[in-house]
């Protein structure tokens, strides 16, 4: 059995107290973090070691973006892809050496700006290009692989608080959903979250800081995902969304997801 968590933490150093709380309560074997917002030498290694996490793959960047995978179980970093083709730290891949060589890809897809039109918004074009490069990368996937992280797309109607109102809002536009579907089809990925929480049941992982009372308004979106290659998906035994973490002191605007596998 191995448990893997993913969480856009929105600054790992600022939010280390809630990371510690989550680890003390859930103790995943592997924790994939996005938007760590620090360089590699600034990452809080000692705080993680004190919690029993002694294995690291950190792809950092000054002030922005950045991803890190920390684990209680040995891992080997083997890839860093620049799917945005601009040098930003948005991916790190690891092999879990004691778990049948399982691959865990940790990715932070660009948000894409505010206007869903690449002609007037370069960031939106970069997001679509990122997804296209990621889709072409799947041709090389030949081992049991889990890809997790902040995809910044809520593909299903029940992944957002109001489908009709958000159809023209970046993260839920048809062109983004179609791009993500092409990525899914390219490898036959299994959307683990939706295997365990069947649509049309509500499933969100992000609530804006702009909402004064996130629970009352509940204007959420499912931006965070855990997708497994077909053979690995069959070994997933549980999946959970830890919404209560959105209520902790100085929270991230995202909440953690956890999937358990029997390998």
Secondary structure, 3 states (H helix, E strand, C coil): CEEEEEEECCCCCCCHHHHHHHHHHHCCCEEEEECCCCCHHHCCHHHHHHCCCCEEEEECCCCCCCEEEEECCCEEEEECCCCCCCCCCCEEEEEECCCCCEEEEEEECCCCCCCCCCCCCHHHHHHHHHHHHHHHHHHHCCCCEEEEEECCCCCCHHHECCHHHHCCCCCCCHHHHHHHHHHHHHHCCEEHHHHHCCCCCCCCCEECCCCCCHHHHCCEECCEEEEECHHHHCCEEEEEECHHHHHCCCCCCECCEEEEECC
